[in-house]
């Protein structure tokens, strides 16, 4: 089936580009941070893109030290040696199953590992080409790294004066041949800049190796920990999350195929086609709640204890609930003003199922998210797909957690401040995430296991310190979300209060205050009622043509799959399927199959005539298929997995055709009612 989504790929949230094993969207490079007045040498390095500096030096750990003044005496505690950091890396808490995620020629490629202690510099370079130095000093290790043109080297120095002194001794001509970035001063706002600058490089490199100057942690331990965490999170975003997240988790081991929309996204697209016409565009929500306070509600374990707080302030603030918080709120007699969903998985429909009609609550949904029971009188879509068929919609900035989307919606509505309830992004239990009652019944999480000793790695969650000082536990993904969220709050300048102290959404621009009294303001209910379901005009004929074309394509896919199975059986060979597999690999069909879950039992005849039943609810077993599909020495097993693959293709095509047929009937009804322009 020909890929149809390349024109829309640039408009998608969390969209992978085609024909890449671990693609990530391009990110526009934000401006560099403000820099101090520099000498000629530092100015040259900055112009060459080799140096980034903050006006202020980093703050020492000692409270008595006070604000760091430019030009102060350099710290005398450091020694002229860099040694590998002995900290536990972030990826120790990722499943080892995704450490070597690739298939075939790349099967031995490692995207993360815990490097053994005692490695020499050359041995380290055998594991990674990304070296990060904490402290600028003429050490043997840093001199060695700067002489290598095959390494990417980052040097972080909290004191600008020390960095400038170090750079004075460098040979600029040799330096321009190296891949190096010097970072000076307090790097609080540097990570968005580095993320955009380094994302493409990080995708081709292995995990970073950290080398710490002896003595720097005595005065700057907070700074060192922050830099290490931020750089590990950048690598996690670029290399690990695309593999363990929705885009790659069902594709392991990953082989080189076309990767566009995954199955859940395509199914939701087909399911939403008619609603794109009849629902609203999120851009029409812009400024509709200007001046109000937003109460952002997420289903963290603290949410149950905060119901009284939400109830008390529900008419003072615009209550924006993430989708999993809806059922607990309704059970407590609280109807939120807005519900937001941005998860594209089919499982995300569960929180929106089995709910009563919502006449006073507005659903705001990402265009490839499921709508559940479609119980909302007013639905608005954000995000873009198929721009040649549908008008451009508003988009929301979000990352890794729906709480970031809720904050972005509050900004779109024009809210002046945001108060967070239940947005902890952390668990009290080191082994499993806890959620508010009724919010995650479909997740089938294991219960608390307090008797197990902590092991400091997967499957244990990462220990983090909440604003309350309590030790909580989180995942790399949520830790990343918390860092991104703080960057976003700082960037927007919106006042944010977290009403839960047992949360990692704290620090910097986020103030934590339990039971913070939301100021009196206008009752938001009238403003919500006044929101009009403004619909963009749509040309219905091209949409109907699109549906017919998709029906034809998936009908052809179904017939080709069934005919190929019959031919392979007749010839007792997998070879008739090899050519069709190459086509399906190249047009995104295989990627769709990898995420497909059988909606009904699949019965297949084995080679000896016995019937095999794959039960409904089974997912496509990629590891089994990849293991045998390309092994010529096991012809019978190869034939079995090809029959399995094409049988699943046929069932998947049938499922997609059913979705499209329902939309075709609805679009034709709309054309009968409105004509070709609705």
Order of alpha helices (4+ residues) and beta strands (2+ residues): alpha-beta-beta-alpha-beta-alpha-beta-alpha-alpha-beta-alpha-beta-alpha-alpha-alpha-beta-beta-alpha-beta-alpha-beta-beta-beta-alpha-beta-beta-beta-alpha-beta-beta-alpha-alpha-alpha-alpha-beta-beta-alpha-alpha
